[in-house]
């Protein structure tokens, strides 16, 4: 089964993982790809690529807003 991971989307992009679903509880998944076990929680992984892309775009927009606010605060600083 394929999963799309958005936890590090802004640093590394969306990661596509192919693994066997071992358990699923609420929004927490435990998977195994044969050599490594993955643990996904919250809104950091998705069953559909479209959902992962939407979340990554949302994360990108939030980061842009955060950086704009940071720039605004820096521009308001005055040294005398």
C-alpha positions in Angstrom: 0.0 0.0 0.0 1.3 3.5 -0.8 1.3 6.4 1.6 2.3 10.0 1.1 4.1 11.6 3.9 4.0 15.4 4.4 5.8 15.7 7.7 8.9 17.2 6.0 7.3 18.5 2.8 8.8 21.9 3.1 12.3 20.6 3.5 12.3 17.4 1.4 9.1 17.4 -0.6 6.3 14.9 -0.3 7.7 11.4 0.4 6.0 8.4 -1.2 6.3 5.2 0.9 5.3 1.8 -0.1 4.5 -0.3 3.0 2.1 -2.9 4.5 -0.4 -1.4 6.9 0.0 -3.2 10.2 -2.6 -1.3 12.2 -4.7 1.8 12.0 -6.2 3.6 15.0 -7.9 7.0 14.5 -5.3 8.9 12.5 -2.2 6.8 13.5 -0.8 4.2 11.2 1.9 1.6 11.8 3.5 0.2 8.6 6.2 -2.1 7.5 8.1 -2.1 4.2 10.1 -5.2 4.9 13.2 -3.5 6.2 11.8 -0.6 8.2 8.8 0.1 10.3 7.0 3.5 9.9 4.8 5.2 12.4 2.6 8.0 11.1 0.4 10.2 13.2 -1.9 13.2 12.8 -2.0 15.0 9.5 1.5 14.0 8.5 0.5 11.1 6.2 -2.2 10.4 3.6 -3.7 7.5 1.6 -4.2 9.7 -1.4 -1.6 11.8 -3.2 -4.1 14.6 -3.8 -4.7 14.9 -0.1 -0.9 15.1 0.5 -0.5 17.8 -2.1 -3.3 19.8 -0.6 -1.8 19.6 2.9 1.7 20.5 1.6 0.2 23.6 -0.1 -1.5 24.5 3.1 1.8 24.1 5.0 3.6 26.2 2.4 1.0 29.0 2.7 1.2 29.0 6.5 5.0 29.2 6.4 4.8 32.1 3.9 2.5 33.9 6.3 4.8 33.2 9.3 7.8 34.5 7.4 5.9 37.7 6.3 5.1 38.4 9.9 8.7 37.8 10.9 9.9 40.2 8.1 7.4 42.8 9.3 8.6 42.6 12.9 12.2 42.9 11.7 11.4 46.0 9.5 9.8 47.7 12.5 12.9 47.3 14.7 14.8 50.6 15.0 18.3 51.0 16.3 19.4 54.4 17.6 
